[in-house]
Amino acid sequence: MPAKAIVTAVVVFCVVATTWSGIHLERMVGNEHRSKSLLLLPNGKHLKIASLGQAPLLADLMYLWAIQYYSEYEREDRFRYVQHIFGNVIAELDPHYIDAYWMGALILIVEAKDLEAGLQLLDQGIEANPENWILPYLAGWECYYADRFECAEAYFAHAEALPEVPIYVKRTRIGMAAAKGDLRRAHAMWLDILQDPGVDAGTIDIAERQLRHLKVKIDVQEIQAWVAQFRLENERWPGSLSELLQRDYVDALPFDPFGQPYAYDPVSGIVAASADRILPEGS
């Protein structure tokens, strides 16, 4: 039998024996002491030495064990050592184990409701894998779900700058710029995509629709500000948008992407555009 196979078999046997012993010990001491057993788990640096050159294999086994451990929801204090297991043990054994960073972060963010701890673990993975765009992309979505759009765009921008990143990462980053209210910059970024000769037809279609949508939002926002200024100075809403022109509040009124004027209600002062003219069926 080759030496490498022998070493691998020894490592697997040791891990299985250790795992079995841990389970047997937990049954003996009861549930109240289960989480404390994780204190006995060595740091990844020490396990790496003991792995006899099979650190990635041991990382795989530790990852499978961790998934089993955190699948037992009755465990008390089950979130206490997540960062130790995924960040100090598995990541030390294999710093390029992308799934381990992501799984640990998910446990922290989704189950433990600790976004900062989850992002810290993802940041550790990003630092260890500077050419990999997946982790900053996933971190961006976690910030987005928490309504932290500034943070989300920063992660997406990080991912976008890396090699071999798919075009949807850039599209997602633009969406974050729009979500945080930076509509004009988002509009300019979609224009950049539209002018890129290497972009596929599907992305061009998305860019054109998003440009129409953003133009409407920018126009309505701008006209609404003019209407509000008119009311502030005249203590009434303008009778029509044309009155803004007549009273020199604007030099020209914009039209929607299909060349139609925007709707205006002189009773409420609300400016709007018909949704079916913004993103029509099949556009």
C-alpha positions, 0 to 999 in steps of 0.5 A: 500500500502506498505511503500516502494511502497509509497516512490518509487511512491513519488520519481518517481513523483518528478523526473517526475515533475522536468523533466517536469518543466525543459523542460517547463522552457527550452521552455520558456527561449529558446535554448541559456540558455538551458545548463545553467539549468544544473547548477541548478542540485543538487549534487548527495549527496544531491539528495541521501538524498532527494531520501528517500532510493531510490537512485539507482532508482533515478540514473536510472531515472537520467540516462534515462533523461541524455540520452534524454538530450544528444540525442538533438544534437542542444543543445549549449555547450552540453558537458560542464556538462557531468562529473557533470551529470555522475560523480557527480550526477548519480555516487554519487547516485549509485557508482556501475552504470557501464553503467553510467560511460561508457555512460558518457565516450563515450560522452566525448571521441567519441563526445566531442573528449576529451579522458582524460576527458573520461578516468578520468570518467572511472577511477572514476568508476574503483576506485568505483568498484575495483572488476569489470573488464569491465571498465578497459577493455573498457578504454583499448580499448579507448586508443587503438583507440587513438594509445596509446598502452602503456596506453591500455596495462596498462588498460588491465593488470589491467582488467586481474588481476581481478577475473572471467575475461574471457580469451579474456582479456588476449589475448587482452593484449598480442595484445597490447604488440605486437602493441607497438612493444614488440614482444618477450614479446608478444611471451612469453605471448602466450607461457604461454597461450599455456602451461596453461592446463585449456585453451580451444581448441579455445584459443589454436588454436589462440595461435598457430597461433599468435606464428607463426605470431610473430616468423616470425615478430621477425625473419624478424626484426632480419635478416633485422638488420643483412642485414643493418649492412652488408650494413653499413660495406660493402656499398652494400647489401649481395648477399644472406642471406648465405653470412651473414653466410660466413662473420660471421655476424650470426652463423645460419639463422632462418627458418619460422614456417614451416621450410622454408627459408625466402625470400631475395631480394639482389637488395633492401635488403628486407627480407620477408616471404610468408603470406600464410606460416604464417597463412595458410587457416584453420590453 
